[in-house]
Amino acid sequence: MFSKGTTDCYKVVLVVAAVLLVRSGLITGKELPLRGFKTDISKAIIDLSELRGGGPPKDGIPAILFPKFIAPYQAKEWLKPNEPVISVVINERAKAYPLQILVWHELINDSIAETPVVVGFCPLCYSAVVYKSKIDNRKYTFGVSGTLRNSNLVMYDHKTETFWQQITGQAIVGDLVGHQLEPIPAQIIAFRQFTETYKNGLVLSRDTGYRRDYGRNPYLGYDDVSSRPFMYSGRHDDRLPPMEKVVTVSIGEQSMAYPYSTTAKQKVINDRLGDRPLTIFHGPGAVSALDKRRIAASRHVGSTGVFDRRVQDKTLTFIWDNDSLKDDQTRSTWDITGRAIAGPLQDTQLESISHGDYFAFAWFAFKPETKVYKAQKQ
């Protein structure tokens, strides 16, 4: 008999081996990956041939169902200040989900301020998303199907085993087709930025019930603008390199992609999408989770946020001035989380807008009508 620790290590070896077989071409990934599911495939809004086995089987990448949390000072023992976390705030309750844990589990089922949520990260698309996990007043939990569509994680719910697209939150195959998960605004920021802003915030613990080399990146070198997407055979949009990161925003029927090559240079963009005046912040902060072998040693990519520019009856214009974010109207200073930290508007909080930080190919695969923001001439 294997001990639990030995069994977990064995499972990791199997998952890694499966991924290597897919990459080598010995497994094509084209076989319909529905073995072991009770999903009603007669109900589908996609062509089932779009589903591809990603290597690991159903639950081969284990979602976390019973997460534990610790205080930030405890997490400092293993989480470096520059490491990326998904920051989520609901009713002033803040939690941080380190990507060094999510790269190994991809889904965290949790509750924040009595709101059930599923926190997801697909490393192949760099898609960090958070959804309310209540559907028709029933709480659902989600697992990793082992299936990909356009290289993006396909989740499944444990009640009906309906398949859900992680990047869009849409039910695509099964009993719940027609349902859409409600997104919750979230940010990828540095652990240091989370602790500085949310003094009473909580951090997902490494005590997950599984033995993993947390802090190591199993996707070495994948976050490279010159690399190629894994298991993606769809159309490439020639407006941007497939692996360039973009900040994406959708409001109503309109979607806009803001390339990192622009946002990282400008630091602040003031724009309007639909009827909403918004601002995109891209300041110093986090490193990539998918660059070097040890995440903390990876290259700096910065932290982003998207916010409504309206404060009371004013629409603010934001600027990058002397290495800080300021608004042009009051000269208040703001941080990456949209909070005024000095000046006449101190302690004012901008309304967060749901957005994503994705590889361009992944977003365009699901939202091909998206416009690409072009930098304004200074």
N, C-alpha and C positions, 0 to 999 in steps of 0.2 A: 504493500500500500504506500502511496506517496503521501507525504505531509502536505498541508495546504500551501505552504511556501513553495515547495518543490513543484506542486501541480500548477501554481500560478506561473512560475518560471517556464514550465513546459508549454503552457498555453501561449506565452509570449513568443517562444521559439516557433510554434506552429503558425502564429499570425504573421511573423516576419517572413517565414519561409513561403507562405502563401503569396504575400505581396511580391517577393522576389520571383516566384514562378510566373506570376502575371506579367511582371516587367520583362522577363526573359522571353515571353511568348509561348512557353510550354502550356500555360493556361490562357485561353484567349479572353475570358471574361464575357464572351458572347452567349454562353449558355444561360437560359432563363433562370435567374437565381431565386426561385420560389420554394425550393425544397425546405420542408420543415415549417412552413407557414400555413395558417388556416385562412388566409386572406381570400376574400371573394373576388377573384380576378375578372368575373363577369361585369363588375362595376369598375370602370376605368375611364379616365379622361386623357390618357396618353396611349401611345402604341407601346405594348408591353415589350417590344423588342428594344426599346430605349433603355431598359433596365439591364445593368451589367454587374456581374459578380466582381467585387473589388478585391477579392483575395480571402479575407477573413469571413467565416460563416456567420450565420445569425448569432448575435451576442458574442462573437469572437472578440470584438472590442466591447468590453463590458461597461454599460452605462451605470452611473452611480444613482442608487435609489434612496439611500439613507445618508446624505452628506452630513459631516460633522464640521463645526466651525470653531475657530480660535480667535483670540485677540491679535491685532497687528504686531504687538511686541513679541508674541510667541512665534509668529510666522517669520520674523526677522532672522531666526536661527537658520532658516534654509531658503528664504526667498530674498533675492538681492533687490536693492532699491530700483534698478533699471529694468527689472523683469516685467513683462506685460501681464496685466490682469484685465478681465472683463468686469467693469464696474457697473453695478445695477443699484438704483435707488428707487424705492417705492414708499411713499408716505414717510419720508425722512429716515427710513431704515436702509442702510447701505451694506452691500456685501461685495466682496471681491473674489473672483474665480480665476486663479492663476492658470495661464495657458500651459505652464509646465505640467499641470495635472490633466488639463483638457486634451492635450495632444494624445494622451493614452486612453482616454475614456469617451471623449467627444460629446457626451450628453450628461448633464447633471439635472436630476429631478429634485425640485426644492420648493420652498415656500418663503416668501418675503412679505412681512406685514400682513400675514394671513391670505396672501395672494399666491395660489399655486403657479409655479413657473417651470419651464424647461429651458435650461441654458445650454446652447449648442455651439460647438466649434468644429468645422470641417477643415482639417489641415490642407487638403488638396485644393481648396478654394479660398482659404484664409477667411472663411465666413463665420464670424461670431454673431450669433443671434439669440435673442431671448423672447419667449412667447408665454402668454398666459396659457396654462394647461388645463383650463376649465372649458368644456364644450357642452352647450345646452345644460348648464348647471351641474355637470358631472365632472369630477376631477379625473384626469388621465395621466398615466405615466408612459414614458417612451423609452425604447431601446434602439440599438444600432442594428439595422437589418443585415449589414454586410453587402448591401446593394448600392450601386452608384447610378446616377443619371446625370449626364453631362459632367461627370467627374465629381458631382456633389452628393454628399451623404443623403441617403434615404432613411428616414426614421420610421419606426412602426410603433403604434400604440399597443399596450398590453391587453386591452379589453377586446378590441375587434381585429387587431393586427392589420388595420388599414395602413397603407404606406403613405408617408408624408414627405414632401420635399423640404429639406432643411433650410435652404436659402430663401424660400418663399413662404413657408408655413402652410402650404396648400396640400389638402388630401388628394392623392392622385390615383390610388387603386384601393378598392375595398368598400366596406359598408358606409364609411363616413365621407365618401366622395361628395364634393359640394361644400364642404366645410373649410374654413380658413382660420388658422390660429391668429390671435390678436398679438401684434408685436409690442414689445415694451422697450422704450429707449435704453440703450446701453452704450458704453464706450470702452475701447481698448486704451488704457492709460498705464503709466508706470506704477509699480507698487508704491514707490515713494509719494507719488501724486495722490494716490488713494489715501494713504495714511495721513498726509498733511491736510487733506480736505475733510475726511470723515473720521473724526477722533474716536467715535464710538462704533465705527464700522467693524464688520466681522470678515474673516478670511477663511476660505475653504481649507480644511485640514488635509494633510497628507495621509491621515489615518482613514483610508478609503475601504479597507478590507482586502486590498490587493497589494501585491508586491510588484512595484514598478520602479524603474530608475528615474524617478521624478527629477527634473532639472536637465535631463539629457533630451536632445532633439532627435527623434527617430527618423526624421525627414531631412537628413543632412543636406544643406545646400539647395533645398527646394525653392526657397524664397530668393530667386534670382531672375531678374527681368529678361535674361537671355536664355533661360531654360524653357522646357516645353511642358505643357500640362500633362498630368498623369491620366491615362485612360480617357482621353477626350478626343472624339473623332468628329465633333460638330464643326460648323462653319466658323472661321476665324474672321473677326471684324478687323478690317485693316486700319481703323482709325487709331488704334493703340496696340502696342505689343501685348500678346496674350497674358503675359505674367506681370504686366505693370499693375501696381495697386491703384485702386480708385476709391474715393469716398463717394458713396451712392446715396441718393435721396429720391424717394417717390412720394409725391403728394397728388392725390386724386389720380388722374390718368397720365400725369407728367412725371418723367424720371430724368434725372441728370447725374452724370458721372463726372467727378472732379479728379483728374489725374494727380497722383502723388507728385509727379514731376513739376506740376504747377503749384499745388497746395504747399508742398515743402519749401518751395522758393518764396512764395508770397506770404506764407504764415497765416494770413487772414483774407477771406473772400466774403464780400457782401453781395448778396444776390437776391432774386425773387423767383420763387417757383409757384406757379398758380397764383393764389391770392396771399401767399405767405412770404414776408420778407425774412430771409434767413442769413445766418453767417456761418462760415466754416472756419474753424480754428485748426491749425496744424502746427503745434509748437514742439519744443524739445520734450523728451520724456522716455518712451519705451524703446527697447530693442526688439528685433524680430524674434519670433518663436521658432522660425524654420530656417535659420542660417547656420551657425556653427554647431558643433556637437554639443557643447554646453550652452544652454540658452543665454545665460548671463554674460557670456563672452561674445555674443552675436553683435552684428552691426546695428547702429542706432537708426531707427526709422521714424521716431517721433510718436506723438499722441495726437489724436484728433477728437473733434466734437462738432456737432451741428445743433444750432439753436435758433429759436425765433428771436428776431432783433427788437421786438416790441417790448417796451417797459412802460407800464401805465399807458399814457396817451402819446408816447414818443416812439418813433422808430429810430434806433441808434445806428450809427455807422462806426464800425470797428477798424482799428489800425494796429500795426505792429510798430511800436515806438520804444527805442532804447531797450531792446530785448524783453519787452513785455506787451501784453495785450491791453489796449485802452479803447475807450469809446471817444469819438471826436466831439461829442456834445458836452460831456461833463468831465472828461479826462480821468474818469475812474479807471482803476486797474482791475483786470479780470484774470481768473485762472482758467485752466483747460477744461474745468467742469462747468464753466458758465456762471461762476460765482464772482461777484465784485468783492475784492479783498482790500481795496483802499479807495478813498475818494468819496465824493458826494453820494454815490450809489452803493456804498459798502454794505455787504450782506444781502444785496439783491441777487436773486437767482433767476437766470434766463430759463425759459421753458425749453427742455430738451426735445429734439426732433429725432425720431427713429431714423437711423442711417446704417450703412455698412462700410467696412473696409475690406474690399475683396480684390482678388485677382480679376483683371478686366474680362478675361475670357468667360469666367463663370457668370458674372453679372449679365454680360451681353447674351449668353446662351439662353437665359430666362427672360431678359428684358431687351430684346434686340432694338426696340423703338427708342431706347434711351439716347438722349442727346449728350454730347461731350462738351464740357465747359472749355472755352478758349480763353486764355489769359488776356486780360485787358492791358493795352499798352500804357505804360506809365508815363 
